[in-house]
């Protein structure tokens, strides 16, 4: 045998684009694992809150948490996404930069917490506030520190820490604590469980942070650099706050227009719909650093490829979840409690809002670096549109002759009117998604939308399968969830894998040849 014949073919080293795809695929695989863990942990909390505490207590808790979570988000001052860019462009030791960010978050959290403790009516507009409820804002610093720590770990492609903190520690802690506190102090049980879960998540974030970066030896807070960092990240903080507000302002509007029970029913639908939303937010830790790296080498084509690829992955998976949750919607909401079945319509609109919003949400991951101020203006416009539509649709529904209205077939008056804010969210997010994807495509001079027509075919097949299960005779209703939901998922994924996936799409489920671990 000759030497030439025995020689193995040369190994082609992976290109930068291959390494980026490998990083995104590995982050995506970790993300899917985290999503499954999050789903398994979310169900017990929904069951405990719905069955034990009831719509009124859940609604009161939901209104308080929406204010505290907004304060915690603002307290990060855009560092959830801005920290990666700060670390990529600094000559200072990375631990010093990270702890500058932690100092900023601590200061902002202290200010926000003091304001809310002094004005608890912002969290509890219906009054009757207990001392423990008033102390809820003390937990803002735990949430902010956890976000900053996980962002620093994501810069080093450590997604496992985020999965552990957000998909295991936090949801399981609140589920177990909510059950335990119900028998100790049912009035404050949900608030105490939430506070305990935030502290646990902070601990699960800080331990790997210190292991990865070490302690900041020789570090002293640099007031000038901290102020510059906060000012530079203002558009990022605004974009984060607007994106969060778009998903939560509907709850606040409901609190102004309806009693707490309606807010509680909507909150449960929102919690179920937030599960597919986590598919996108869980990609942020890896997508942000990969885009920042491509931007540093001025590779616009790579950024477009990354946005388009991740956008397709997220949209495909979110559509599967939307079909699984909306077709047997009454059964899904009935698992939480019979009182929550009235939120079926809201659940369907919320689930499909996430699907139509996915492209715009992924595009924003690039826009916050490329055109942060213009992206912020677009986000503000979308939020204002959503608010206007929310009030407009509810007012329009209230003007109907309810007894003779076709809407009366879908449930009681307040529940159906409450679904108006979900419809407003669907419309606003769709408009924003179209605008942001076209804008980013114009800036990069490349297509960025992940939409493909194969999704329609897979969706139609899954719909036919799901409808067949929902039309079974009454004594076979138990099959609607036990067999119908898995059948919807299997039929959808089979069609998509067989005829919709390309080789680069399958990279999400296998390692790329010759690529290094991300």
MIZA-715524 format. One line per 3 residues: number of its first residue (from 1); their letters; for each residue x, z negated, y of C-alpha. Coordinates in nm, 2 decimals, padded with zeros to 4 digits, m for minus. Layout:
<pts>
NUM	a	X Z Y ~ ...
</pts>
This chain:
<pts>
1	xxx	00.00 00.00 00.00 ~ 00.14 00.10 00.34 ~ 00.19 m00.14 00.62
4	xxx	m00.05 00.06 00.84 ~ m00.32 00.05 00.58 ~ m00.28 m00.33 00.53
7	xxx	m00.28 m00.40 00.90 ~ m00.60 m00.55 01.02 ~ m00.78 m00.39 01.32
10	xxx	m00.68 m00.53 01.66 ~ m00.90 m00.82 01.79 ~ m01.05 m00.72 02.12
13	xxx	m01.04 m01.02 02.35 ~ m01.38 m01.11 02.50 ~ m01.44 m00.99 02.85
16	xxx	m01.56 m01.22 03.13 ~ m01.91 m01.09 03.08 ~ m01.89 m01.17 02.71
19	xxx	m01.77 m01.52 02.79 ~ m02.06 m01.57 03.04 ~ m02.31 m01.46 02.78
22	xxx	m02.16 m01.69 02.53 ~ m02.18 m01.98 02.77 ~ m02.54 m01.90 02.85
25	xxx	m02.63 m01.85 02.49 ~ m02.47 m02.18 02.39 ~ m02.64 m02.36 02.68
28	xxx	m02.97 m02.19 02.57 ~ m02.93 m02.31 02.21 ~ m02.86 m02.67 02.34
31	xxx	m03.16 m02.62 02.57 ~ m03.39 m02.53 02.28 ~ m03.28 m02.83 02.09
34	xxx	m03.35 m03.05 02.39 ~ m03.69 m02.88 02.44 ~ m03.79 m02.97 02.08
37	xxx	m03.67 m03.33 02.13 ~ m03.86 m03.34 02.46 ~ m04.18 m03.21 02.30
40	xxx	m04.15 m03.47 02.02 ~ m04.10 m03.75 02.27 ~ m04.36 m03.63 02.52
43	xxx	m04.66 m03.64 02.28 ~ m04.65 m04.01 02.21 ~ m04.65 m04.09 02.59
46	xxx	m04.95 m03.86 02.65 ~ m05.13 m04.02 02.35 ~ m05.06 m04.38 02.46
49	xxx	m05.14 m04.32 02.83 ~ m05.46 m04.12 02.75 ~ m05.60 m04.34 02.47
52	xxx	m05.50 m04.68 02.60 ~ m05.48 m04.67 02.98 ~ m05.75 m04.40 03.05
55	xxx	m05.79 m04.14 03.33 ~ m05.83 m04.39 03.62 ~ m05.50 m04.58 03.55
58	xxx	m05.32 m04.25 03.47 ~ m05.44 m04.10 03.80 ~ m05.32 m04.39 04.01
61	xxx	m04.99 m04.38 03.83 ~ m04.96 m04.01 03.88 ~ m05.01 m04.03 04.26
64	xxx	m04.74 m04.30 04.30 ~ m04.49 m04.11 04.08 ~ m04.54 m03.78 04.27
67	xxx	m04.42 m03.96 04.59 ~ m04.13 m04.14 04.43 ~ m04.00 m03.83 04.25
70	xxx	m04.01 m03.63 04.58 ~ m03.80 m03.91 04.75 ~ m03.55 m03.91 04.46
73	xxx	m03.52 m03.53 04.48 ~ m03.45 m03.54 04.85 ~ m03.20 m03.82 04.80
76	xxx	m02.98 m03.59 04.60 ~ m02.94 m03.37 04.91 ~ m02.91 m03.05 04.71
79	xxx	m02.63 m03.18 04.49 ~ m02.82 m03.09 04.17 ~ m02.72 m02.73 04.23
82	xxx	m02.47 m02.77 04.52 ~ m02.22 m02.99 04.33 ~ m02.11 m02.71 04.11
85	xxx	m02.01 m02.50 04.41 ~ m01.84 m02.79 04.58 ~ m01.63 m02.86 04.26
88	xxx	m01.54 m02.49 04.22 ~ m01.41 m02.46 04.58 ~ m01.22 m02.78 04.63
91	xxx	m00.85 m02.88 04.60 ~ m00.94 m03.25 04.59 ~ m00.95 m03.44 04.25
94	xxx	m01.29 m03.37 04.10 ~ m01.37 m03.74 04.04 ~ m01.33 m03.80 04.41
97	xxx	m01.58 m03.51 04.49 ~ m01.83 m03.64 04.23 ~ m01.82 m04.00 04.37
100	xxx	m01.86 m03.86 04.73 ~ m02.18 m03.71 04.60 ~ m02.28 m04.04 04.43
103	xxx	m02.22 m04.22 04.76 ~ m02.44 m03.97 04.95 ~ m02.72 m04.01 04.69
106	xxx	m02.69 m04.40 04.71 ~ m02.73 m04.40 05.09 ~ m03.02 m04.15 05.09
109	xxx	m03.19 m04.34 04.81 ~ m03.16 m04.67 04.99 ~ m03.32 m04.53 05.30
112	xxx	m03.60 m04.35 05.11 ~ m03.67 m04.66 04.91 ~ m03.69 m04.89 05.21
115	xxx	m03.94 m04.66 05.39 ~ m04.17 m04.64 05.08 ~ m04.16 m05.02 05.02
118	xxx	m04.26 m05.07 05.39 ~ m04.53 m04.81 05.36 ~ m04.68 m04.84 05.00
121	xxx	m05.00 m04.68 05.11 ~ m04.82 m04.34 05.09 ~ m04.79 m04.40 04.71
124	xxx	m05.13 m04.57 04.66 ~ m05.38 m04.42 04.90 ~ m05.67 m04.60 04.73
127	xxx	m05.52 m04.94 04.81 ~ m05.52 m05.26 04.59 ~ m05.14 m05.26 04.55
130	xxx	m04.97 m05.52 04.32 ~ m04.62 m05.66 04.40 ~ m04.47 m05.46 04.10
133	xxx	m04.63 m05.14 04.22 ~ m04.48 m05.20 04.57 ~ m04.13 m05.22 04.42
136	xxx	m04.16 m04.89 04.24 ~ m03.93 m04.71 04.50 ~ m03.64 m04.93 04.40
139	xxx	m03.60 m04.69 04.11 ~ m03.52 m04.39 04.33 ~ m03.14 m04.45 04.32
142	xxx	m03.15 m04.45 03.94 ~ m03.31 m04.10 03.93 ~ m03.08 m03.96 04.20
145	xxx	m02.76 m04.09 04.04 ~ m02.87 m03.95 03.71 ~ m02.93 m03.61 03.86
148	xxx	m02.59 m03.60 04.03 ~ m02.40 m03.73 03.72 ~ m02.57 m03.47 03.50
151	xxx	m02.48 m03.19 03.75 ~ m02.12 m03.30 03.74 ~ m02.12 m03.29 03.36
154	xxx	m02.29 m02.95 03.36 ~ m02.00 m02.81 03.57 ~ m01.78 m02.88 03.27
157	xxx	m02.05 m02.72 03.05 ~ m02.15 m03.06 02.90 ~ m02.52 m02.99 02.84
160	xxx	m02.55 m03.24 02.56 ~ m02.55 m03.53 02.81 ~ m02.85 m03.38 02.99
163	xxx	m03.04 m03.33 02.66 ~ m02.96 m03.68 02.55 ~ m03.06 m03.84 02.89
166	xxx	m03.36 m03.63 02.97 ~ m03.50 m03.52 02.63 ~ m03.43 m03.83 02.42
169	xxx	m03.36 m04.15 02.62 ~ m03.60 m04.10 02.91 ~ m03.92 m03.98 02.73
172	xxx	m03.88 m04.21 02.43 ~ m03.82 m04.51 02.65 ~ m04.13 m04.45 02.86
175	xxx	m04.34 m04.39 02.54 ~ m04.23 m04.71 02.37 ~ m04.24 m04.92 02.68
178	xxx	m04.58 m04.79 02.78 ~ m04.72 m04.91 02.45 ~ m04.54 m05.24 02.47
181	xxx	m04.63 m05.32 02.83 ~ m05.00 m05.24 02.76 ~ m05.03 m05.56 02.57
184	xxx	m04.83 m05.76 02.82 ~ m04.94 m05.63 03.16 ~ m05.19 m05.34 03.13
187	xxx	m05.24 m05.31 03.51 ~ m04.87 m05.25 03.57 ~ m04.77 m05.11 03.23
190	xxx	m04.72 m04.75 03.33 ~ m04.52 m04.84 03.64 ~ m04.29 m05.08 03.44
193	xxx	m04.24 m04.82 03.16 ~ m04.15 m04.55 03.42 ~ m03.90 m04.78 03.59
196	xxx	m03.74 m04.88 03.26 ~ m03.71 m04.52 03.15 ~ m03.53 m04.42 03.47
199	xxx	m03.28 m04.70 03.43 ~ m03.22 m04.60 03.07 ~ m03.17 m04.23 03.17
202	xxx	m02.92 m04.34 03.44 ~ m02.72 m04.53 03.19 ~ m02.72 m04.23 02.95
205	xxx	m02.59 m04.02 03.24 ~ m02.32 m04.24 03.38 ~ m02.15 m04.32 03.05
208	xxx	m02.06 m03.96 02.97 ~ m01.97 m03.90 03.33 ~ m01.71 m04.17 03.33
211	xxx	m01.58 m04.05 02.99 ~ m01.54 m03.70 03.12 ~ m01.41 m03.76 03.47
214	xxx	m01.27 m04.10 03.44 ~ m01.29 m04.37 03.71 ~ m01.21 m04.24 04.07
217	xxx	m00.87 m04.41 04.11 ~ m00.75 m04.40 04.47 ~ m01.09 m04.28 04.59
220	xxx	m01.23 m04.38 04.93 ~ m01.54 m04.23 05.06 ~ m01.46 m03.96 05.32
223	xxx	m01.73 m03.98 05.58 ~ m01.65 m03.64 05.73 ~ m01.65 m03.46 05.40
226	xxx	m01.96 m03.64 05.28 ~ m02.14 m03.54 05.61 ~ m02.02 m03.18 05.57
229	xxx	m02.14 m03.17 05.21 ~ m02.48 m03.30 05.30 ~ m02.52 m03.05 05.59
232	xxx	m02.40 m02.76 05.37 ~ m02.64 m02.86 05.10 ~ m02.94 m02.89 05.33
235	xxx	m03.08 m02.55 05.23 ~ m03.02 m02.63 04.86 ~ m03.20 m02.97 04.91
238	xxx	m03.48 m02.79 05.08 ~ m03.51 m02.53 04.81 ~ m03.52 m02.80 04.54
241	xxx	m03.78 m03.00 04.74 ~ m03.99 m02.69 04.79 ~ m03.97 m02.59 04.43
244	xxx	m04.07 m02.94 04.32 ~ m04.35 m02.96 04.58 ~ m04.49 m02.63 04.46
247	xxx	m04.54 m02.79 04.11 ~ m04.67 m03.13 04.24 ~ m04.85 m03.08 04.57
250	xxx	m05.16 m02.99 04.37 ~ m05.17 m03.34 04.24 ~ m05.14 m03.49 04.59
253	xxx	m05.42 m03.26 04.71 ~ m05.64 m03.37 04.43 ~ m05.58 m03.73 04.53
256	xxx	m05.71 m03.65 04.88 ~ m06.02 m03.47 04.75 ~ m06.12 m03.64 04.43
259	xxx	m06.13 m03.99 04.27 ~ m05.83 m04.11 04.06 ~ m06.00 m04.01 03.73
262	xxx	m05.99 m03.64 03.81 ~ m05.62 m03.68 03.91 ~ m05.55 m03.85 03.58
265	xxx	m05.72 m03.56 03.38 ~ m05.53 m03.30 03.58 ~ m05.20 m03.50 03.54
268	xxx	m05.23 m03.49 03.16 ~ m05.29 m03.11 03.17 ~ m04.99 m03.09 03.41
271	xxx	m04.77 m03.29 03.17 ~ m04.85 m03.06 02.88 ~ m04.78 m02.76 03.10
274	xxx	m04.46 m02.91 03.22 ~ m04.31 m02.88 02.87 ~ m04.26 m02.50 02.90
277	xxx	m04.14 m02.55 03.26 ~ m03.85 m02.76 03.12 ~ m03.72 m02.44 02.95
280	xxx	m03.63 m02.31 03.29 ~ m03.50 m02.64 03.44 ~ m03.29 m02.71 03.13
283	xxx	m03.11 m02.38 03.18 ~ m03.02 m02.48 03.54 ~ m02.72 m02.69 03.44
286	xxx	m02.54 m02.40 03.26 ~ m02.68 m02.11 03.47 ~ m02.57 m02.26 03.80
289	xxx	m02.20 m02.29 03.71 ~ m02.19 m01.95 03.54 ~ m02.34 m01.78 03.85
292	xxx	m02.10 m01.97 04.08 ~ m01.81 m01.85 03.87 ~ m01.93 m01.48 03.89
295	xxx	m01.99 m01.52 04.26 ~ m01.63 m01.65 04.30 ~ m01.50 m01.33 04.16
298	xxx	m01.76 m01.12 04.35 ~ m01.91 m00.97 04.04 ~ m02.27 m00.89 04.15
301	xxx	m02.34 m00.68 03.84 ~ m02.26 m00.98 03.62 ~ m02.49 m01.20 03.82
304	xxx	m02.78 m00.95 03.78 ~ m02.71 m00.94 03.40 ~ m02.71 m01.31 03.38
307	xxx	m03.04 m01.35 03.57 ~ m03.21 m01.08 03.38 ~ m03.10 m01.21 03.04
310	xxx	m03.19 m01.57 03.11 ~ m03.52 m01.46 03.27 ~ m03.62 m01.27 02.96
313	xxx	m03.53 m01.56 02.73 ~ m03.73 m01.81 02.94 ~ m04.03 m01.58 02.99
316	xxx	m04.05 m01.49 02.62 ~ m04.05 m01.85 02.51 ~ m04.29 m01.97 02.78
319	xxx	m04.54 m01.70 02.69 ~ m04.53 m01.82 02.33 ~ m04.60 m02.18 02.45
322	xxx	m04.88 m02.06 02.69 ~ m05.06 m01.88 02.40 ~ m05.02 m02.19 02.18
325	xxx	m05.16 m02.42 02.44 ~ m05.43 m02.21 02.61 ~ m05.61 m02.04 02.32
328	xxx	m05.69 m02.37 02.14 ~ m05.70 m02.56 02.48 ~ m05.99 m02.79 02.41
331	xxx	m05.83 m02.91 02.09 ~ m05.49 m02.97 02.27 ~ m05.65 m03.17 02.55
334	xxx	m05.87 m03.35 02.30 ~ m05.56 m03.49 02.13 ~ m05.49 m03.70 02.45
337	xxx	m05.85 m03.83 02.45 ~ m06.21 m03.70 02.47 ~ m06.23 m03.78 02.84
340	xxx	m05.95 m03.53 02.90 ~ m06.11 m03.22 02.75 ~ m06.25 m03.15 03.10
343	xxx	m05.90 m03.05 03.19 ~ m05.89 m02.75 02.95 ~ m05.94 m02.48 03.23
346	xxx	m05.67 m02.64 03.44 ~ m05.43 m02.65 03.14 ~ m05.47 m02.28 03.08
349	xxx	m05.41 m02.18 03.44 ~ m05.11 m02.42 03.46 ~ m04.95 m02.28 03.15
352	xxx	m04.98 m01.92 03.26 ~ m04.86 m02.01 03.61 ~ m04.53 m02.11 03.44
355	xxx	m04.50 m01.77 03.27 ~ m04.55 m01.57 03.59 ~ m04.32 m01.80 03.79
358	xxx	m04.03 m01.78 03.54 ~ m03.87 m01.46 03.69 ~ m03.88 m01.60 04.05
361	xxx	m03.75 m01.94 03.93 ~ m03.45 m01.78 03.76 ~ m03.38 m01.55 04.06
364	xxx	m03.37 m01.86 04.28 ~ m03.08 m01.99 04.08 ~ m02.88 m01.70 04.23
367	xxx	m03.05 m01.69 04.57 ~ m02.95 m02.05 04.65 ~ m02.59 m01.93 04.65
370	xxx	m02.63 m01.58 04.80 ~ m02.90 m01.61 05.06 ~ m03.00 m01.98 05.07
373	xxx	m03.16 m01.98 05.41 ~ m03.38 m01.68 05.35 ~ m03.47 m01.81 05.00
376	xxx	m03.58 m02.13 05.17 ~ m03.80 m01.94 05.40 ~ m03.97 m01.76 05.11
379	xxx	m04.02 m02.08 04.93 ~ m04.18 m02.24 05.23 ~ m04.41 m01.95 05.26
382	xxx	m04.51 m01.97 04.90 ~ m04.58 m02.35 04.93 ~ m04.80 m02.29 05.24
385	xxx	m04.99 m02.02 05.06 ~ m05.05 m02.25 04.77 ~ m05.18 m02.53 05.00
388	xxx	m05.41 m02.30 05.18 ~ m05.55 m02.15 04.86 ~ m05.59 m02.50 04.71
391	xxx	m05.81 m02.63 04.99 ~ m05.98 m02.29 05.03 ~ m06.08 m02.26 04.66
394	xxx	m06.21 m02.62 04.63 ~ m06.41 m02.58 04.95 ~ m06.55 m02.25 04.83
397	xxx	m06.65 m02.40 04.49 ~ m06.82 m02.69 04.66 ~ m07.04 m02.44 04.86
400	xxx	m07.19 m02.30 04.54 ~ m07.53 m02.40 04.41 ~ m07.38 m02.58 04.12
403	xxx	m07.69 m02.61 03.90 ~ m07.73 m02.23 03.90 ~ m07.36 m02.14 03.91
406	xxx	m07.18 m01.97 03.62 ~ m06.90 m02.23 03.68 ~ m07.13 m02.50 03.55
409	xxx	m07.07 m02.36 03.20 ~ m06.71 m02.47 03.21 ~ m06.76 m02.84 03.26
412	xxx	m06.87 m03.10 03.51 ~ m06.86 m03.03 03.89 ~ m06.55 m03.23 03.98
415	xxx	m06.34 m03.11 03.68 ~ m06.40 m02.74 03.74 ~ m06.35 m02.77 04.11
418	xxx	m06.02 m02.96 04.04 ~ m05.91 m02.65 03.84 ~ m05.91 m02.46 04.17
421	xxx	m05.57 m02.61 04.27 ~ m05.43 m02.47 03.94 ~ m05.57 m02.13 04.02
424	xxx	m05.40 m02.15 04.36 ~ m05.07 m02.25 04.20 ~ m05.10 m01.94 03.96
427	xxx	m05.15 m01.70 04.25 ~ m04.89 m01.85 04.48 ~ m04.62 m01.86 04.21
430	xxx	m04.69 m01.50 04.10 ~ m04.66 m01.38 04.46 ~ m04.33 m01.58 04.51
433	xxx	m04.19 m01.45 04.19 ~ m04.25 m01.09 04.29 ~ m04.09 m01.14 04.63
436	xxx	m03.79 m01.33 04.51 ~ m03.71 m01.09 04.22 ~ m03.73 m00.78 04.45
439	xxx	m03.52 m00.96 04.72 ~ m03.25 m01.05 04.48 ~ m03.25 m00.71 04.32
442	xxx	m03.20 m00.56 04.67 ~ m02.91 m00.79 04.74 ~ m02.74 m00.72 04.41
445	xxx	m02.84 m00.36 04.40 ~ m02.94 m00.40 04.04 ~ m03.26 m00.49 03.84
448	xxx	m03.30 m00.86 03.78 ~ m03.65 m00.90 03.64 ~ m03.66 m01.00 03.27
451	xxx	m04.00 m00.85 03.21 ~ m04.04 m00.61 02.91 ~ m04.35 m00.44 02.78
454	xxx	m04.28 m00.57 02.43 ~ m04.40 m00.91 02.55 ~ m04.75 m00.76 02.59
457	xxx	m04.76 m00.64 02.23 ~ m04.64 m00.97 02.09 ~ m04.89 m01.15 02.31
460	xxx	m05.19 m00.93 02.20 ~ m05.11 m00.99 01.83 ~ m05.08 m01.36 01.88
463	xxx	m05.41 m01.37 02.08 ~ m05.60 m01.20 01.80 ~ m05.46 m01.45 01.55
466	xxx	m05.54 m01.74 01.77 ~ m05.90 m01.63 01.85 ~ m05.96 m01.59 01.48
469	xxx	m05.89 m01.96 01.43 ~ m06.10 m02.07 01.73 ~ m06.41 m01.89 01.59
472	xxx	m06.40 m02.06 01.25 ~ m06.72 m02.24 01.14 ~ m06.76 m02.60 01.28
475	xxx	m06.66 m02.77 00.95 ~ m06.32 m02.58 00.97 ~ m06.24 m02.68 01.33
478	xxx	m05.95 m02.90 01.20 ~ m05.77 m02.58 01.12 ~ m05.77 m02.47 01.48
481	xxx	m05.47 m02.69 01.57 ~ m05.31 m02.76 01.23 ~ m05.29 m02.40 01.12
484	xxx	m05.39 m02.20 01.43 ~ m05.11 m02.31 01.66 ~ m04.83 m02.24 01.40
487	xxx	m04.99 m01.90 01.32 ~ m04.99 m01.81 01.69 ~ m04.62 m01.90 01.72
490	xxx	m04.52 m01.72 01.40 ~ m04.70 m01.40 01.47 ~ m04.58 m01.39 01.83
493	xxx	m04.21 m01.45 01.74 ~ m04.22 m01.21 01.45 ~ m04.34 m00.92 01.66
496	xxx	m04.10 m01.00 01.94 ~ m03.80 m01.05 01.71 ~ m03.88 m00.73 01.51
499	xxx	m03.95 m00.49 01.79 ~ m03.87 m00.67 02.12 ~ m03.53 m00.83 02.09
502	xxx	m03.20 m00.65 02.16 ~ m02.86 m00.75 02.02 ~ m02.78 m00.94 02.34
505	xxx	m03.11 m01.13 02.31 ~ m03.03 m01.25 01.96 ~ m02.71 m01.41 02.10
508	xxx	m02.93 m01.70 02.19 ~ m02.96 m01.78 01.82 ~ m02.61 m01.70 01.70
511	xxx	m02.25 m01.73 01.82 ~ m02.10 m01.41 01.97 ~ m01.81 m01.27 01.76
514	xxx	m01.48 m01.35 01.92 ~ m01.62 m01.58 02.19 ~ m01.49 m01.92 02.26
517	xx	m01.72 m02.23 02.27 ~ m01.87 m02.27 02.61
</pts>
